[in-house]
Amino acid sequence: MSRLMRRFVRETGGVSAVEFALVLPLMLTLYLGSVEVSQAISASRKVTLVSRAVADLTSQASTNITSADMTNMLNASSAIVSPFAASNLKVTVSCIAIDTTGNATVKWSETLNGTKRTTNSQVSVNDALKVPNSWLLWSEAQYDYTPAIGYVITGTMTLKDQMYMSPRSTTPASYNNIACK
């Protein structure tokens, strides 16, 4: 029996296989986790790009924005968010008028896959942006991201971003003949 025990202690043939079996779950978790996190960061970056692009496109308009123009601006966000599914994207653009006392009011709003802001509703704006008798274009983007693998990150993450821009002309463009004043 002692001879068998000494032989068992000296045997090293399967050590590397056992070590690999112990380390494999950790390596898989690290690999799949890094893939999922990098995809989530990429989706978050796309949401930021969408909010900036829609605000920028809207701020460049100098006259009346038609429904077709607005549809084109909002549909551009679908191209930006690619290769992620555009059906999970919600984009809203609103024109905000700030009166002499610093109250911010929605004058017009339009959306893609979301809910418009209510016309003439009061909204909260950062104090640094409350310049009396001015206007802001407010773009909001939201994306419901679900990881493809779902090994490390599970469930759906709601990614959001918003952007305020001043109109590039002296007054903001009206939308469907609704002025932002």
C-alpha positions as CSV (number, residue, x, y, z in Angstrom):
1,M,0.0,0.0,0.0
2,S,2.8,2.4,0.8
3,R,4.4,1.7,-2.6
4,L,1.1,2.7,-4.3
5,M,0.9,5.9,-2.2
6,R,4.4,6.9,-3.1
7,R,3.7,6.2,-6.8
8,F,0.5,8.3,-6.6
9,V,2.4,11.3,-5.0
10,R,5.1,11.2,-7.7
11,E,2.6,11.0,-10.6
12,T,2.2,14.5,-12.5
13,G,0.6,13.4,-15.7
14,G,-2.8,15.2,-15.3
15,V,-1.7,18.3,-13.4
16,S,-2.0,20.7,-16.3
17,A,-5.5,19.3,-17.2
18,V,-6.7,19.9,-13.7
19,E,-5.2,23.4,-13.6
20,F,-6.8,24.2,-16.9
21,A,-10.2,23.0,-15.7
22,L,-9.9,25.2,-12.6
23,V,-8.9,28.3,-14.6
24,L,-11.3,27.9,-17.5
25,P,-14.4,29.4,-15.8
26,L,-12.5,32.5,-14.8
27,M,-11.0,33.0,-18.3
28,L,-14.5,32.6,-19.9
29,T,-16.0,35.1,-17.5
30,L,-13.3,37.6,-18.1
31,Y,-13.6,37.2,-21.9
32,L,-17.3,37.3,-22.2
33,G,-17.5,40.1,-19.6
34,S,-15.1,42.2,-21.6
35,V,-17.1,41.6,-24.8
36,E,-20.4,42.6,-23.1
37,V,-18.9,45.7,-21.4
38,S,-17.3,46.9,-24.6
39,Q,-20.6,46.5,-26.5
40,A,-22.5,48.4,-23.7
41,I,-19.9,51.2,-23.9
42,S,-20.3,51.3,-27.7
43,A,-24.1,51.5,-27.4
44,S,-23.8,54.3,-24.8
45,R,-21.5,56.2,-27.1
46,K,-24.0,55.9,-29.9
47,V,-26.7,57.3,-27.7
48,T,-24.5,60.4,-27.1
49,L,-23.8,60.8,-30.8
50,V,-27.6,60.6,-31.6
51,S,-28.5,63.3,-29.1
52,R,-25.7,65.6,-30.4
53,A,-26.5,65.0,-34.0
54,V,-30.2,65.6,-33.7
55,A,-29.7,68.8,-31.7
56,D,-27.1,70.0,-34.2
57,L,-29.2,69.2,-37.3
58,T,-32.2,71.0,-35.7
59,S,-30.1,74.0,-34.7
60,Q,-28.9,74.5,-38.2
61,A,-32.4,75.1,-39.6
62,S,-33.1,78.8,-40.2
63,T,-36.7,78.7,-41.4
64,N,-39.8,76.6,-40.9
65,I,-39.0,72.9,-40.4
66,T,-41.5,70.8,-42.2
67,S,-42.7,67.4,-41.0
68,A,-40.6,65.8,-43.8
69,D,-37.5,67.7,-42.6
70,M,-38.1,66.6,-39.0
71,T,-38.7,63.0,-40.1
72,N,-35.4,63.0,-42.0
73,M,-33.5,64.5,-39.0
74,L,-35.0,61.9,-36.6
75,N,-34.4,59.1,-39.0
76,A,-30.8,60.0,-39.3
77,S,-30.5,58.8,-35.7
78,S,-31.3,55.3,-37.0
79,A,-28.2,55.3,-39.2
80,I,-26.1,56.6,-36.3
81,V,-27.1,53.9,-33.9
82,S,-26.3,51.2,-36.4
83,P,-25.3,48.3,-35.9
84,F,-27.6,48.3,-32.9
85,A,-31.4,47.9,-33.4
86,A,-33.0,51.2,-34.2
87,S,-36.3,49.9,-32.8
88,N,-34.9,50.2,-29.3
89,L,-34.0,53.9,-29.8
90,K,-36.2,56.8,-28.6
91,V,-35.3,60.3,-29.7
92,T,-37.1,63.5,-28.8
93,V,-36.3,67.1,-29.9
94,S,-38.0,70.1,-28.4
95,C,-37.7,73.9,-28.7
96,I,-37.5,75.6,-25.3
97,A,-38.3,79.3,-24.9
98,I,-36.9,81.0,-21.9
99,D,-38.8,84.1,-20.8
100,T,-37.6,87.3,-19.0
101,T,-37.9,85.6,-15.6
102,G,-36.0,82.5,-16.6
103,N,-38.9,80.1,-16.9
104,A,-38.4,77.5,-19.6
105,T,-41.4,76.4,-21.7
106,V,-41.7,73.8,-24.4
107,K,-43.0,75.5,-27.6
108,W,-42.8,72.5,-29.9
109,S,-41.7,68.9,-29.7
110,E,-41.3,65.9,-32.0
111,T,-40.2,62.3,-31.4
112,L,-39.1,59.1,-32.9
113,N,-40.4,56.0,-31.0
114,G,-41.1,58.0,-27.9
115,T,-43.4,60.5,-26.3
116,K,-43.4,64.2,-27.3
117,R,-43.1,66.9,-24.7
118,T,-46.4,68.7,-24.0
119,T,-46.6,72.1,-25.7
120,N,-46.5,75.0,-23.3
121,S,-45.3,72.8,-20.4
122,Q,-42.7,74.0,-18.0
123,V,-39.4,72.2,-18.0
124,S,-36.4,72.3,-15.7
125,V,-33.2,73.6,-17.3
126,N,-29.8,74.1,-15.7
127,D,-29.5,77.6,-14.3
128,A,-26.4,78.3,-16.4
129,L,-28.6,77.9,-19.5
130,K,-31.4,80.2,-18.4
131,V,-30.6,83.3,-20.4
132,P,-33.6,85.6,-20.4
133,N,-35.4,86.0,-23.7
134,S,-33.5,83.1,-25.4
135,W,-34.2,79.7,-26.9
136,L,-32.7,76.3,-26.7
137,L,-33.1,73.2,-28.8
138,W,-33.2,70.1,-26.5
139,S,-32.5,66.7,-27.9
140,E,-33.0,63.6,-25.7
141,A,-32.0,60.1,-26.7
142,Q,-32.7,56.8,-24.9
143,Y,-31.7,53.3,-25.9
144,D,-32.8,50.0,-24.2
145,Y,-29.7,47.9,-24.5
146,T,-29.9,44.1,-24.0
147,P,-26.5,42.3,-24.1
148,A,-26.3,39.6,-26.9
149,I,-24.7,37.0,-24.6
150,G,-26.1,38.0,-21.2
151,Y,-23.4,36.1,-19.3
152,V,-22.0,38.9,-17.1
153,I,-24.4,41.7,-17.8
154,T,-28.0,40.5,-17.5
155,G,-31.2,42.2,-18.2
156,T,-31.9,45.4,-20.1
157,M,-29.9,48.6,-19.5
158,T,-31.5,52.0,-20.3
159,L,-28.9,54.3,-21.7
160,K,-29.8,58.0,-21.9
161,D,-28.2,61.3,-23.0
162,Q,-29.4,64.8,-23.7
163,M,-28.0,67.8,-25.4
164,Y,-29.0,71.5,-25.4
165,M,-28.0,73.7,-28.2
166,S,-28.7,77.3,-29.1
167,P,-30.2,78.0,-32.6
168,R,-27.5,79.0,-35.0
169,S,-29.7,81.8,-36.4
170,T,-31.0,84.7,-34.3
171,T,-34.3,82.9,-33.6
172,P,-35.0,79.2,-33.8
173,A,-36.8,77.6,-36.7
174,S,-40.5,77.1,-36.3
175,Y,-41.8,73.6,-36.7
176,N,-44.9,73.1,-38.9
177,N,-45.4,76.9,-38.6
178,I,-45.4,76.8,-34.7
179,A,-42.9,79.4,-33.6
180,C,-40.6,78.9,-30.7
181,K,-41.4,82.3,-29.1
